Amino acid sequence: MESKQFSLNKADLISMLKGLLITMTGAACTYLTSFLTATDFGVYTPIIMTGWALVVNLVRKYIGGEPQEN
């Protein structure tokens, strides 16, 4: 059900909060990627980069999964 002009219903608020969470997750991933690529972890660098790639792909798959029908 659509909300009336100049008002928000519960579904609108939930949708806005989901959008905020997706945006914040993307910003955090972007920041952490730039931090990790600029940091020298010595011999552990390949392991950390592989782990970070796994985390980013998990987040991408979780957020971008197939939409569910109601």
C-alpha positions in Angstrom: 0.0 0.0 0.0 1.4 3.4 -1.0 1.8 6.1 1.6 -0.1 9.3 1.3 1.6 12.5 0.3 3.8 14.0 3.1 3.6 10.9 5.2 5.4 7.6 5.5 4.1 4.2 6.4 5.9 1.3 8.0 6.8 -0.3 4.7 8.4 2.9 3.5 10.4 3.3 6.7 11.7 -0.3 6.4 12.6 0.2 2.8 14.5 3.4 3.6 16.4 1.7 6.5 17.4 -1.2 4.1 18.7 1.3 1.6 20.6 3.1 4.4 22.1 -0.2 5.5 23.2 -1.1 1.9 24.7 2.3 1.5 26.6 2.1 4.8 27.9 -1.4 3.9 29.2 -0.2 0.6 30.9 2.8 2.1 32.5 0.6 4.8 33.7 -1.9 2.1 35.1 0.9 0.1 37.0 2.4 3.0 38.3 -0.9 4.2 39.5 -1.8 0.7 41.5 1.4 0.4 43.0 0.8 3.9 43.9 -2.9 3.2 45.5 -2.1 -0.2 47.6 0.6 1.4 48.8 -1.5 4.4 51.7 -3.9 4.3 50.9 -7.1 6.2 54.2 -8.7 5.2 53.9 -12.4 4.4 50.2 -12.4 5.4 49.2 -9.9 2.6 48.1 -12.7 0.2 46.0 -14.4 2.9 44.4 -11.1 4.0 43.6 -10.0 0.4 42.1 -13.4 -0.4 40.0 -13.2 2.8 38.9 -9.6 2.0 37.9 -10.7 -1.5 35.8 -13.5 0.0 34.1 -11.0 2.4 33.3 -8.5 -0.3 31.8 -11.3 -2.5 29.7 -12.6 0.3 28.3 -9.1 1.0 27.7 -8.6 -2.7 25.8 -11.9 -3.0 23.8 -11.4 0.2 22.7 -7.9 -0.8 22.2 -8.6 -4.5 20.5 -11.9 -4.1 17.3 -12.9 -5.9 14.3 -10.9 -4.7 11.7 -12.8 -2.9 8.1 -12.8 -3.9 5.5 -11.8 -1.2 
